[in-house]
């Protein structure tokens, strides 16, 4: 029983990271209909920036704040310079472009920071705390808390502010949004900026437990895909809930189904993706899309 | 003689002359290029002409490579015999994979195939009694290993590998050329450009999309088999996710999925590290710069795509990546 609770707690902690990255994916998918394959590598790049600031003597929180600002600017710049010119073209073309970004960012990280794994000291202690035999760390609790705070902020932004209304309008119906005065291109750029910020949070939260190296987010990206698909690609709440569910599911399956163990963890996530896409493409929280032919 | 026939003839001529003027080392490198060439041809059929993206073609190469390695190492089958078997196994899996792929739109197909390429190495490690796990399978010194052509016309082992790979490569190129020029190819492009219009014209959309997956995977299977024979070794790390992504880069570089550019894409995959090494102050041994430039090439080309499409629309019967 203790082990069972233990697996749930640590599953929630890793699930929080999947959920954060999935949230970034969902933001871009909602607004532009594209899956950003470079999201994981953008997160790694942000984590490297944060690490560099910290190793230059900055305290964590200022470094984190600066990283978020830089990531936001980077996301904006990426959308305006690279994505916008082919926005509206074939969808697959944009997807292939983000794969180019994935490869390029991965190479850039290795080029600048080298391939060796780096220790990343986050804001939360990774020392274990024991409560009734269940071990967890402040890092675990911190990640879960951050995931929910971010979800709440995104929720407030989208449903309670004028800016959020514009973002949603640009996503749902760009033509009519333009007619009522929403600056659609700016909204799309803002969406990329916000997604970059969410990715940065995911990257910085993941780095203390995963160790910082260029391929850090490669497997996390697949888990985030699974989380986003599970929650329904268009639902922010679904992304975070999907992430937490997935984290717990993977831990429980890995522990109690010995044949799967730790080795087929990634394969289980892929199975989740395929099962959801083939059986219920709208996921748990998404709306079923009607397609005009 | 039509221009394309002349181009093909010239290409074959260059291929025949090259081993006489190049070092043994370059020759074996070009044999590897031949394997990439075949895999990219397969990707051209699938993505360029039927509009279905695959980010996991390295996985089909792995199926071919492991089929060859297991047959040679554990069952004493001769290398040449394993190549058609590898094609059949990979092609069969491709056909099976093509059926669920029908239900996925372009975006989700990209996601699923990406997932397969990421997951495959962990599966190869899991079933280690079959695949040799992380250690892989060594083919060095197997009596069934290639080299049966060595000595014929004074060929060295590396030259033999070159001849083997490119003979198959040219044959498969002709096959792809014929296939894409036939009713099959026209149907693929019709489905790619408008499923609705194709269906209204009586094209069985499901049949052609699944068949394209099968053919494409069979090509990749042959490529994987030749790859394994060339390096005489397979391991999970022989077929990483980067291989799948680089194949996509190669297909895009090759005139956006036209089979006529496949050689260009294959050369890029093999020789980009050398080209990057020419840049001052860049150490090509540190993989970062090469990877970065692979990504950069893809980004720049995709940004140029709208322009290219405008030109391409005037040239009939060519592939392009990025159909909606």
Boltz contact constraints between the chains, C-beta under 6 A:
constraints:
  - contact:
      token1: [A, 35]
      token2: [B, 107]
      max_distance: 6.0
  - contact:
      token1: [A, 85]
      token2: [B, 303]
      max_distance: 6.0
  - contact:
      token1: [A, 89]
      token2: [B, 306]
      max_distance: 6.0
  - contact:
      token1: [A, 90]
      token2: [B, 322]
      max_distance: 6.0
  - contact:
      token1: [A, 90]
      token2: [B, 323]
      max_distance: 6.0
  - contact:
      token1: [A, 90]
      token2: [B, 324]
      max_distance: 6.0
  - contact:
      token1: [A, 91]
      token2: [B, 324]
      max_distance: 6.0
  - contact:
      token1: [A, 92]
      token2: [B, 53]
      max_distance: 6.0
  - contact:
      token1: [A, 92]
      token2: [B, 106]
      max_distance: 6.0
  - contact:
      token1: [A, 92]
      token2: [B, 322]
      max_distance: 6.0
  - contact:
      token1: [A, 93]
      token2: [B, 302]
      max_distance: 6.0
  - contact:
      token1: [A, 93]
      token2: [B, 305]
      max_distance: 6.0
  - contact:
      token1: [A, 93]
      token2: [B, 322]
      max_distance: 6.0
  - contact:
      token1: [A, 95]
      token2: [B, 110]
      max_distance: 6.0
  - contact:
      token1: [A, 96]
      token2: [B, 302]
      max_distance: 6.0
  - contact:
      token1: [A, 97]
      token2: [B, 299]
      max_distance: 6.0
  - contact:
      token1: [A, 97]
      token2: [B, 302]
      max_distance: 6.0
  - contact:
      token1: [A, 100]
      token2: [B, 295]
      max_distance: 6.0
  - contact:
      token1: [A, 100]
      token2: [B, 298]
      max_distance: 6.0
  - contact:
      token1: [A, 100]
      token2: [B, 299]
      max_distance: 6.0
  - contact:
      token1: [A, 103]
      token2: [B, 245]
      max_distance: 6.0
  - contact:
      token1: [A, 103]
      token2: [B, 291]
      max_distance: 6.0
  - contact:
      token1: [A, 103]
      token2: [B, 294]
      max_distance: 6.0
  - contact:
      token1: [A, 103]
      token2: [B, 295]
      max_distance: 6.0
  - contact:
      token1: [A, 104]
      token2: [B, 292]
      max_distance: 6.0
  - contact:
      token1: [A, 104]
      token2: [B, 295]
      max_distance: 6.0
  - contact:
      token1: [A, 104]
      token2: [B, 296]
      max_distance: 6.0
  - contact:
      token1: [A, 106]
      token2: [B, 291]
      max_distance: 6.0
  - contact:
      token1: [A, 107]
      token2: [B, 288]
      max_distance: 6.0
  - contact:
      token1: [A, 107]
      token2: [B, 291]
      max_distance: 6.0
  - contact:
      token1: [A, 107]
      token2: [B, 292]
      max_distance: 6.0
  - contact:
      token1: [A, 107]
      token2: [B, 295]
      max_distance: 6.0
  - contact:
      token1: [A, 108]
      token2: [B, 292]
      max_distance: 6.0
  - contact:
      token1: [A, 110]
      token2: [B, 287]
      max_distance: 6.0
  - contact:
      token1: [A, 110]
      token2: [B, 288]
      max_distance: 6.0
  - contact:
      token1: [A, 111]
      token2: [B, 288]
      max_distance: 6.0
  - contact:
      token1: [A, 111]
      token2: [B, 289]
      max_distance: 6.0
  - contact:
      token1: [A, 111]
      token2: [B, 292]
      max_distance: 6.0
  - contact:
      token1: [A, 222]
      token2: [B, 115]
      max_distance: 6.0
  - contact:
      token1: [A, 222]
      token2: [B, 118]
      max_distance: 6.0
  - contact:
      token1: [A, 225]
      token2: [B, 111]
      max_distance: 6.0
  - contact:
      token1: [A, 263]
      token2: [B, 126]
      max_distance: 6.0
  - contact:
      token1: [A, 264]
      token2: [B, 126]
      max_distance: 6.0
  - contact:
      token1: [A, 266]
      token2: [B, 119]
      max_distance: 6.0
  - contact:
      token1: [A, 266]
      token2: [B, 122]
      max_distance: 6.0
  - contact:
      token1: [A, 267]
      token2: [B, 119]
      max_distance: 6.0
  - contact:
      token1: [A, 267]
      token2: [B, 123]
      max_distance: 6.0
  - contact:
      token1: [A, 270]
      token2: [B, 115]
      max_distance: 6.0
  - contact:
      token1: [A, 270]
      token2: [B, 119]
      max_distance: 6.0
  - contact:
      token1: [A, 273]
      token2: [B, 115]
      max_distance: 6.0
  - contact:
      token1: [A, 277]
      token2: [B, 108]
      max_distance: 6.0
  - contact:
      token1: [A, 278]
      token2: [B, 100]
      max_distance: 6.0
  - contact:
      token1: [A, 278]
      token2: [B, 103]
      max_distance: 6.0
  - contact:
      token1: [A, 293]
      token2: [B, 196]
      max_distance: 6.0
